[in-house]
Structures are given as structure tokens and as C-alpha cells.
Amino acid sequence: EIIAQNIVSGIMVGALYGLAALGLSLVFGVLKILNVAHGELIMLGGYTTFWLFNLYGLDPFVSLLVVLPTIFVVGWLLHQGLFSRVVQLDEENRIKNSLLIGFGLTLVLQNLAIQLWTADERSVTPAYSTAALELWGVRLPVIRLAGLIIAFLAVVGLELFLNRSYWGKAVRATAEDWQTAALTGINIKTTYLLTFGLGASLAGIAGTLVTVSFSVSPFIGLQWTLKALIVVVLAGLGSIGGVLAAGILLGVTESLSAYYWGGEYRELVGLIIFLIVLSVRPQGLFGASE
């Protein structure tokens, strides 16, 4: 029962890891830029939820209706103001320059968060925050269960968008070969803007779930960027469902290693798996072979 509880807890936390990585994977796959300020977008999503809950008493899950468009607009503006120039460079310089911009943006958003909300940790505790279901002796916290469902819905929604809609197909075509996509009449600038905004809004959803499941502070960005990077490398590019699966794999591994060897080994085991996958299968567990 204890092992089953740890596995279930790992699945729930892992789904959040996967959701946190979804936007990063999408942006890197299409724009070929590495946004290391991705965790700060998660942080902004968390603080938006905190504000809406504290000022207006808005349920954190209902607040997603506000968080999604808000963080989408933030992503849109960041791309317009900062990253739109980077995507005009060749691939190698895209990554270098996006890293520099991302690190600068991280510092700016961190300091902005400190000014707006102080450096203290904040959390959102709705009336049902301690509620849990029990299934065959395994405890399922309602908030984590809702997070798991939202993560699955986000993956399904993104898959449907990419495969069924015109703009989704434009995103996929641009990821494959932007020059050919441009020749077929796809507006590359708009596609890049849409992709970055979409990646940001997915980070915003993750931010809401992080805030209700854990807490939010100006300094959580780096931790979540690293988690997202590990998941993206484990999953590989080109598989939306693979990102969620890799997140769950990481979550379960961390949970079981903490149970068997103690909490201090939780992060270490995840990093070891990350290094093994990187050296043995660089394209990731679910990525297509070159």
C-alpha cells in the first residue's frame, strides 16, 4: 500500500512536470529557441491565480479562464519585444541569443515579482485543499487529482489543435521546415507569435497547479525550468504525449527514490536518469530517430 501510494503520488506530481514542460517543448520544437525564463512564466501564472483568489475569492481552477489569456498575452508581448529578432538568426545563434535574453528576462521578472508580491512564499488554499478520495487504500488528494486531469486535457487539447486546426497544421509545418512552410503561404511571423503565446499559456496553467499543490515565490522559476528541461530531454522532440509520459516517469522515479533512499536522493536520481538518457538515446525516449 505504501509503495502504491508513492507511485500514485509520483504520477500526480509527474503530470505537473509534464504540463510544465509542454510549453517549453513546443517553443523549442517550432522556434528553435531555448527560453530559460519559462519557469518565470509558470511563476507569473501562479501569482495571477494567487491574486485572483486573494482579491476576488475566485476558485483557482476557475481562475484558469483568466490565467490562460493573460499569460498568452504576456508571451505574445515577450516574443514581439524580445524573441522576434532572435528567430531571424541561424539555428546556432538562435539558441545562444535566446539563452542570453532568457537569463536577463529571468532577473527582470524575479525582481518585478519581489516588488509586487514580496519575496515570501504564497499559496492558495481553497476550502477543499485537504479533501481526498480513497481508492483501494490509496489516498488521492482532490487538488492533485484535478491537476492530473487538467494535464491530460491540456495534452489532448494541444494534440487536437496541432492536428485538426489550420493554425495547428501551420505550427507543425513551420516546425518541420519554415522555409517550405513560407513558400506554401503560411505566415511564419504570426505562427511564431502564436506558438510562443501558446507555450506561455501552458506555463500559466502549470503555474496555477503549482500554486495550489505547492506554493509560489519569485524564486521558483529556475527549479521549474530545470524540471521542464529534464522532461523535454527525456521525452525528445515531436511527441506531445511523450512529454507527459516523461514527466510522469520522472515523478514516479523521484517519489520511489525518496521512499527507498530518503528525500535527499529525490533530485539526484532524476538527474542520473536524465544523464543516462542523454548519453544512450540523445533523441529522447519518445523522439524520432535521426
DRENDOZA-123905 format. One record per residue (C-alpha): residue in one letter; x, y, z. Coordinates in nm, 4 decimals, decimal comma, padded with zeros to 6 digits. Layout:
BEGIN
<node r="a" u="X" v="Y" w="Z"/>
...
//
This chain:
BEGIN
<node r="e" u="00,0000" v="00,0000" w="00,0000"/>
<node r="i" u="00,2818" v="00,2447" w="00,0848"/>
<node r="i" u="00,4554" v="00,1716" w="-00,2469"/>
<node r="a" u="00,1224" v="00,2099" w="-00,4331"/>
<node r="q" u="00,0680" v="00,5438" w="-00,2568"/>
<node r="n" u="00,4150" v="00,6609" w="-00,3618"/>
<node r="i" u="00,3563" v="00,5552" w="-00,7230"/>
<node r="v" u="00,0205" v="00,7376" w="-00,7343"/>
<node r="s" u="00,1755" v="01,0496" w="-00,5755"/>
<node r="g" u="00,4571" v="01,0296" w="-00,8309"/>
<node r="i" u="00,2079" v="01,0068" w="-01,1192"/>
<node r="m" u="00,0224" v="01,3155" w="-00,9943"/>
<node r="v" u="00,3356" v="01,5261" w="-00,9446"/>
<node r="g" u="00,4822" v="01,3876" w="-01,2684"/>
<node r="a" u="00,1764" v="01,5017" w="-01,4650"/>
<node r="l" u="00,2512" v="01,8527" w="-01,3375"/>
<node r="y" u="00,6145" v="01,8160" w="-01,4515"/>
<node r="g" u="00,4865" v="01,7116" w="-01,7936"/>
<node r="l" u="00,2483" v="02,0065" w="-01,8129"/>
<node r="a" u="00,5280" v="02,2438" w="-01,7088"/>
<node r="a" u="00,7461" v="02,1047" w="-01,9903"/>
<node r="l" u="00,4776" v="02,1106" w="-02,2598"/>
<node r="g" u="00,5142" v="02,4794" w="-02,3465"/>
<node r="l" u="00,8947" v="02,4659" w="-02,3391"/>
<node r="s" u="00,8951" v="02,1656" w="-02,5744"/>
<node r="l" u="00,6506" v="02,3346" w="-02,8131"/>
<node r="v" u="00,8513" v="02,6598" w="-02,8325"/>
<node r="f" u="01,1850" v="02,4808" w="-02,8726"/>
<node r="g" u="01,0448" v="02,2429" w="-03,1342"/>
<node r="v" u="00,8961" v="02,5183" w="-03,3511"/>
<node r="l" u="01,1056" v="02,8325" w="-03,2927"/>
<node r="k" u="01,4339" v="02,6502" w="-03,2153"/>
<node r="i" u="01,4942" v="02,8829" w="-02,9205"/>
<node r="l" u="01,5523" v="02,7813" w="-02,5587"/>
<node r="n" u="01,3513" v="03,0048" w="-02,3276"/>
<node r="v" u="01,5202" v="02,9686" w="-01,9874"/>
<node r="a" u="01,2681" v="03,2195" w="-01,8467"/>
<node r="h" u="00,9954" v="02,9557" w="-01,8959"/>
<node r="g" u="00,9838" v="02,8954" w="-01,5196"/>
<node r="e" u="00,9163" v="03,2658" w="-01,4652"/>
<node r="l" u="00,6049" v="03,2343" w="-01,6839"/>
<node r="i" u="00,4961" v="02,9493" w="-01,4547"/>
<node r="m" u="00,5617" v="03,1838" w="-01,1610"/>
<node r="l" u="00,3506" v="03,4617" w="-01,3201"/>
<node r="g" u="00,0657" v="03,2148" w="-01,3759"/>
<node r="g" u="00,0891" v="03,1179" w="-01,0100"/>
<node r="y" u="00,0807" v="03,4770" w="-00,8878"/>
<node r="t" u="-00,2140" v="03,5613" w="-01,1154"/>
<node r="t" u="-00,4057" v="03,2747" w="-00,9522"/>
<node r="f" u="-00,2960" v="03,3920" w="-00,6051"/>
<node r="w" u="-00,4119" v="03,7482" w="-00,6766"/>
<node r="l" u="-00,7490" v="03,6395" w="-00,8151"/>
<node r="f" u="-00,8074" v="03,4113" w="-00,5150"/>
<node r="n" u="-00,6992" v="03,6677" w="-00,2537"/>
<node r="l" u="-00,8621" v="03,9778" w="-00,4013"/>
<node r="y" u="-01,1778" v="03,8329" w="-00,5560"/>
<node r="g" u="-01,2136" v="03,4910" w="-00,3916"/>
<node r="l" u="-01,2012" v="03,3278" w="-00,7348"/>
<node r="d" u="-01,1595" v="02,9494" w="-00,7224"/>
<node r="p" u="-00,8096" v="02,8588" w="-00,8521"/>
<node r="f" u="-00,9450" v="02,6218" w="-01,1173"/>
<node r="v" u="-01,1999" v="02,8802" w="-01,2365"/>
<node r="s" u="-00,9154" v="03,1350" w="-01,2435"/>
<node r="l" u="-00,7631" v="02,9358" w="-01,5321"/>
<node r="l" u="-01,0180" v="03,1160" w="-01,7529"/>
<node r="v" u="-00,8321" v="03,4394" w="-01,6693"/>
<node r="v" u="-00,4798" v="03,2970" w="-01,6365"/>
<node r="l" u="-00,4800" v="03,1385" w="-01,9850"/>
<node r="p" u="-00,5451" v="03,4561" w="-02,1879"/>
<node r="t" u="-00,3388" v="03,6742" w="-01,9506"/>
<node r="i" u="-00,0208" v="03,4678" w="-01,9780"/>
<node r="f" u="-00,0853" v="03,4171" w="-02,3513"/>
<node r="v" u="-00,0722" v="03,7966" w="-02,3915"/>
<node r="v" u="00,2450" v="03,8135" w="-02,1768"/>
<node r="g" u="00,4063" v="03,5520" w="-02,4043"/>
<node r="w" u="00,2856" v="03,7357" w="-02,7156"/>
<node r="l" u="00,4406" v="04,0631" w="-02,5894"/>
<node r="l" u="00,7686" v="03,8967" w="-02,4863"/>
<node r="h" u="00,8033" v="03,7410" w="-02,8292"/>
<node r="q" u="00,7168" v="04,0662" w="-03,0073"/>
<node r="g" u="00,9552" v="04,2704" w="-02,7932"/>
<node r="l" u="01,2476" v="04,0318" w="-02,7409"/>
<node r="f" u="01,2466" v="03,6971" w="-02,9188"/>
<node r="s" u="01,1148" v="03,8018" w="-03,2626"/>
<node r="r" u="01,4615" v="03,9291" w="-03,3559"/>
<node r="v" u="01,6305" v="03,6105" w="-03,2370"/>
<node r="v" u="01,4242" v="03,3815" w="-03,4636"/>
<node r="q" u="01,5663" v="03,5607" w="-03,7680"/>
<node r="l" u="01,9151" v="03,4257" w="-03,6873"/>
<node r="d" u="02,0600" v="03,0876" w="-03,7877"/>
<node r="e" u="01,9864" v="02,7957" w="-03,5535"/>
<node r="e" u="02,3106" v="02,8027" w="-03,3526"/>
<node r="n" u="02,2865" v="03,1768" w="-03,2850"/>
<node r="r" u="01,9169" v="03,1449" w="-03,2040"/>
<node r="i" u="01,9951" v="02,9216" w="-02,9077"/>
<node r="k" u="02,2889" v="03,1349" w="-02,7856"/>
<node r="n" u="02,0969" v="03,4617" w="-02,8068"/>
<node r="s" u="01,7754" v="03,3173" w="-02,6643"/>
<node r="l" u="01,9740" v="03,1927" w="-02,3624"/>
<node r="l" u="02,1145" v="03,5416" w="-02,3008"/>
<node r="i" u="01,7734" v="03,7065" w="-02,3378"/>
<node r="g" u="01,6156" v="03,4381" w="-02,1180"/>
<node r="f" u="01,8651" v="03,4870" w="-01,8342"/>
<node r="g" u="01,8113" v="03,8643" w="-01,8468"/>
<node r="l" u="01,4351" v="03,8183" w="-01,8525"/>
<node r="t" u="01,4568" v="03,5826" w="-01,5534"/>
<node r="l" u="01,6253" v="03,8537" w="-01,3431"/>
<node r="v" u="01,3765" v="04,1210" w="-01,4547"/>
<node r="l" u="01,0679" v="03,9064" w="-01,3812"/>
<node r="q" u="01,2107" v="03,7864" w="-01,0479"/>
<node r="n" u="01,2708" v="04,1426" w="-00,9306"/>
<node r="l" u="00,9323" v="04,2546" w="-01,0602"/>
<node r="a" u="00,7673" v="03,9733" w="-00,8600"/>
<node r="i" u="00,9592" v="04,0769" w="-00,5451"/>
<node r="q" u="00,8351" v="04,4367" w="-00,5876"/>
<node r="l" u="00,4745" v="04,3296" w="-00,6470"/>
<node r="w" u="00,4369" v="04,0389" w="-00,4033"/>
<node r="t" u="00,7498" v="04,0491" w="-00,1767"/>
<node r="a" u="00,9938" v="03,7569" w="-00,1518"/>
<node r="d" u="00,7640" v="03,5489" w="00,0734"/>
<node r="e" u="00,6154" v="03,2198" w="-00,0382"/>
<node r="r" u="00,2444" v="03,2402" w="-00,1164"/>
<node r="s" u="-00,0069" v="02,9634" w="-00,1550"/>
<node r="v" u="-00,3720" v="02,9245" w="-00,2442"/>
<node r="t" u="-00,5804" v="02,7152" w="-00,0053"/>
<node r="p" u="-00,9414" v="02,6714" w="-00,1185"/>
<node r="a" u="-01,1927" v="02,5053" w="00,1146"/>
<node r="y" u="-01,1309" v="02,1656" w="-00,0464"/>
<node r="s" u="-00,7486" v="02,1881" w="-00,0265"/>
<node r="t" u="-00,7269" v="01,8948" w="00,2184"/>
<node r="a" u="-01,0090" v="01,6885" w="00,0620"/>
<node r="a" u="-00,9118" v="01,3450" w="-00,0696"/>
<node r="l" u="-01,0695" v="01,0366" w="-00,2224"/>
<node r="e" u="-00,9659" v="00,6885" w="-00,1159"/>
<node r="l" u="-00,9381" v="00,4032" w="-00,3644"/>
<node r="w" u="-00,8186" v="00,0566" w="-00,2541"/>
<node r="g" u="-00,6379" v="00,2127" w="00,0403"/>
<node r="v" u="-00,4621" v="00,4727" w="-00,1742"/>
<node r="r" u="-00,5265" v="00,8394" w="-00,0901"/>
<node r="l" u="-00,5989" v="01,0685" w="-00,3863"/>
<node r="p" u="-00,5880" v="01,4397" w="-00,2910"/>
<node r="v" u="-00,8628" v="01,6184" w="-00,4870"/>
<node r="i" u="-00,6341" v="01,9066" w="-00,5918"/>
<node r="r" u="-00,3632" v="01,6739" w="-00,7277"/>
<node r="l" u="-00,6274" v="01,4596" w="-00,8999"/>
<node r="a" u="-00,7732" v="01,7702" w="-01,0664"/>
<node r="g" u="-00,4188" v="01,8656" w="-01,1728"/>
<node r="l" u="-00,3710" v="01,5224" w="-01,3316"/>
<node r="i" u="-00,6978" v="01,5569" w="-01,5257"/>
<node r="i" u="-00,6081" v="01,9108" w="-01,6407"/>
<node r="a" u="-00,2644" v="01,7915" w="-01,7583"/>
<node r="f" u="-00,4270" v="01,5152" w="-01,9673"/>
<node r="l" u="-00,6839" v="01,7597" w="-02,1069"/>
<node r="a" u="-00,4049" v="02,0037" w="-02,1996"/>
<node r="v" u="-00,2219" v="01,7283" w="-02,3911"/>
<node r="v" u="-00,5390" v="01,6153" w="-02,5708"/>
<node r="g" u="-00,6342" v="01,9770" w="-02,6481"/>
<node r="l" u="-00,2885" v="02,0548" w="-02,7861"/>
<node r="e" u="-00,2867" v="01,7371" w="-02,9983"/>
<node r="l" u="-00,6289" v="01,8247" w="-03,1432"/>
<node r="f" u="-00,5191" v="02,1837" w="-03,2109"/>
<node r="l" u="-00,1983" v="02,0753" w="-03,3857"/>
<node r="n" u="-00,3655" v="01,8052" w="-03,5952"/>
<node r="r" u="-00,7111" v="01,9449" w="-03,6728"/>
<node r="s" u="-00,6903" v="02,3265" w="-03,6979"/>
<node r="y" u="-00,5381" v="02,5395" w="-03,9756"/>
<node r="w" u="-00,3045" v="02,7220" w="-03,7361"/>
<node r="g" u="-00,2087" v="02,3965" w="-03,5668"/>
<node r="k" u="-00,1076" v="02,2494" w="-03,9019"/>
<node r="a" u="00,0795" v="02,5744" w="-03,9745"/>
<node r="v" u="00,2712" v="02,5298" w="-03,6473"/>
<node r="r" u="00,3628" v="02,1709" w="-03,7414"/>
<node r="a" u="00,4682" v="02,2694" w="-04,0931"/>
<node r="t" u="00,6844" v="02,5526" w="-03,9555"/>
<node r="a" u="00,8478" v="02,3138" w="-03,7088"/>
<node r="e" u="00,9321" v="02,0747" w="-03,9952"/>
<node r="d" u="01,0757" v="02,3347" w="-04,2341"/>
<node r="w" u="00,9885" v="02,7031" w="-04,2011"/>
<node r="q" u="01,1169" v="02,7928" w="-04,5485"/>
<node r="t" u="00,8929" v="02,5398" w="-04,7223"/>
<node r="a" u="00,6048" v="02,6463" w="-04,4956"/>
<node r="a" u="00,6584" v="03,0100" w="-04,6001"/>
<node r="l" u="00,6500" v="02,9100" w="-04,9676"/>
<node r="t" u="00,3082" v="02,7474" w="-04,9177"/>
<node r="g" u="00,1702" v="03,0794" w="-04,7913"/>
<node r="i" u="00,1938" v="03,0263" w="-04,4144"/>
<node r="n" u="00,2618" v="03,3487" w="-04,2231"/>
<node r="i" u="00,5744" v="03,2493" w="-04,0285"/>
<node r="k" u="00,5796" v="03,5581" w="-03,8027"/>
<node r="t" u="00,2211" v="03,5008" w="-03,6894"/>
<node r="t" u="00,2881" v="03,1280" w="-03,6428"/>
<node r="y" u="00,5895" v="03,2044" w="-03,4219"/>
<node r="l" u="00,3869" v="03,4561" w="-03,2192"/>
<node r="l" u="00,1013" v="03,2094" w="-03,1747"/>
<node r="t" u="00,3401" v="02,9292" w="-03,0721"/>
<node r="f" u="00,5196" v="03,1418" w="-02,8133"/>
<node r="g" u="00,1888" v="03,2682" w="-02,6727"/>
<node r="l" u="00,0545" v="02,9126" w="-02,6575"/>
<node r="g" u="00,3717" v="02,7902" w="-02,4839"/>
<node r="a" u="00,3382" v="03,0722" w="-02,2313"/>
<node r="s" u="-00,0292" v="02,9966" w="-02,1614"/>
<node r="l" u="00,0562" v="02,6289" w="-02,0979"/>
<node r="a" u="00,3169" v="02,7531" w="-01,8480"/>
<node r="g" u="00,0415" v="02,9665" w="-01,6922"/>
<node r="i" u="-00,1810" v="02,6604" w="-01,6415"/>
<node r="a" u="00,1132" v="02,4812" w="-01,4773"/>
<node r="g" u="00,1648" v="02,7892" w="-01,2564"/>
<node r="t" u="-00,1919" v="02,7669" w="-01,1263"/>
<node r="l" u="-00,1476" v="02,3980" w="-01,0417"/>
<node r="v" u="00,1933" v="02,4591" w="-00,8794"/>
<node r="t" u="00,0398" v="02,7284" w="-00,6569"/>
<node r="v" u="-00,2499" v="02,5122" w="-00,5354"/>
<node r="s" u="-00,0360" v="02,1972" w="-00,4999"/>
<node r="f" u="00,2763" v="02,3594" w="-00,3515"/>
<node r="s" u="00,3384" v="02,7356" w="-00,3285"/>
<node r="v" u="00,4656" v="03,0258" w="-00,5371"/>
<node r="s" u="00,7534" v="03,2675" w="-00,4751"/>
<node r="p" u="00,9670" v="03,4897" w="-00,7015"/>
<node r="f" u="01,2385" v="03,2217" w="-00,6966"/>
<node r="i" u="01,0542" v="02,9086" w="-00,8163"/>
<node r="g" u="01,1332" v="02,9810" w="-01,1819"/>
<node r="l" u="01,4758" v="02,8165" w="-01,2001"/>
<node r="q" u="01,3550" v="02,4994" w="-01,0255"/>
<node r="w" u="01,0659" v="02,4576" w="-01,2715"/>
<node r="t" u="01,2732" v="02,5496" w="-01,5761"/>
<node r="l" u="01,5202" v="02,2735" w="-01,4821"/>
<node r="k" u="01,2381" v="02,0218" w="-01,4277"/>
<node r="a" u="01,0882" v="02,1153" w="-01,7649"/>
<node r="l" u="01,4275" v="02,0861" w="-01,9389"/>
<node r="i" u="01,4868" v="01,7396" w="-01,7910"/>
<node r="v" u="01,1414" v="01,6261" w="-01,9071"/>
<node r="v" u="01,1943" v="01,7690" w="-02,2591"/>
<node r="v" u="01,5283" v="01,5843" w="-02,2911"/>
<node r="l" u="01,3738" v="01,2605" w="-02,1567"/>
<node r="a" u="01,0785" v="01,2847" w="-02,3967"/>
<node r="g" u="01,2582" v="01,4114" w="-02,7054"/>
<node r="l" u="01,1016" v="01,6460" w="-02,9601"/>
<node r="g" u="00,7950" v="01,5710" w="-03,1678"/>
<node r="s" u="00,5780" v="01,3845" w="-02,9176"/>
<node r="i" u="00,3249" v="01,5826" w="-02,7128"/>
<node r="g" u="00,2014" v="01,2721" w="-02,5275"/>
<node r="g" u="00,5645" v="01,1697" w="-02,4766"/>
<node r="v" u="00,6274" v="01,4880" w="-02,2767"/>
<node r="l" u="00,3504" v="01,3976" w="-02,0320"/>
<node r="a" u="00,4728" v="01,0354" w="-02,0137"/>
<node r="a" u="00,8309" v="01,1527" w="-01,9456"/>
<node r="g" u="00,7032" v="01,3870" w="-01,6733"/>
<node r="i" u="00,5149" v="01,1007" w="-01,5067"/>
<node r="l" u="00,8234" v="00,8762" w="-01,5356"/>
<node r="l" u="01,0328" v="01,1428" w="-01,3618"/>
<node r="g" u="00,7681" v="01,1980" w="-01,0935"/>
<node r="v" u="00,7347" v="00,8265" w="-01,0117"/>
<node r="t" u="01,1150" v="00,7797" w="-01,0092"/>
<node r="e" u="01,1592" v="01,0726" w="-00,7696"/>
<node r="s" u="00,8781" v="00,9519" w="-00,5439"/>
<node r="l" u="01,0105" v="00,5935" w="-00,5188"/>
<node r="s" u="01,3735" v="00,7018" w="-00,4703"/>
<node r="a" u="01,2615" v="00,9342" w="-00,1873"/>
<node r="y" u="01,0743" v="00,6405" w="-00,0287"/>
<node r="y" u="01,3616" v="00,3907" w="-00,0566"/>
<node r="w" u="01,6654" v="00,6129" w="-00,0002"/>
<node r="g" u="01,5341" v="00,9331" w="00,1560"/>
<node r="g" u="01,4247" v="01,2721" w="00,0280"/>
<node r="e" u="01,7801" v="01,3955" w="-00,0324"/>
<node r="y" u="01,8165" v="01,1459" w="-00,3218"/>
<node r="r" u="01,4938" v="01,2531" w="-00,4949"/>
<node r="e" u="01,6560" v="01,5112" w="-00,7261"/>
<node r="l" u="01,9776" v="01,3111" w="-00,7716"/>
<node r="v" u="01,8085" v="01,0006" w="-00,9143"/>
<node r="g" u="01,6118" v="01,2152" w="-01,1601"/>
<node r="l" u="01,9338" v="01,3806" w="-01,2793"/>
<node r="i" u="02,1090" v="01,0425" w="-01,3172"/>
<node r="i" u="01,8246" v="00,9146" w="-01,5402"/>
<node r="f" u="01,8448" v="01,2407" w="-01,7374"/>
<node r="l" u="02,2197" v="01,1901" w="-01,7982"/>
<node r="i" u="02,1763" v="00,8221" w="-01,8922"/>
<node r="v" u="01,9041" v="00,9025" w="-02,1482"/>
<node r="l" u="02,1082" v="01,1938" w="-02,2848"/>
<node r="s" u="02,4114" v="00,9694" w="-02,3429"/>
<node r="v" u="02,2347" v="00,6490" w="-02,4572"/>
<node r="r" u="01,9414" v="00,7950" w="-02,6527"/>
<node r="p" u="02,0042" v="01,1651" w="-02,7305"/>
<node r="q" u="01,6795" v="01,1953" w="-02,9299"/>
<node r="g" u="01,4843" v="01,1116" w="-02,6115"/>
<node r="l" u="01,2627" v="00,8182" w="-02,5178"/>
<node r="f" u="00,9765" v="00,9220" w="-02,7479"/>
<node r="g" u="01,1606" v="01,1336" w="-03,0058"/>
<node r="a" u="01,2048" v="01,0112" w="-03,3620"/>
<node r="s" u="01,5476" v="00,8738" w="-03,4573"/>
<node r="e" u="01,7520" v="01,0924" w="-03,6890"/>
//
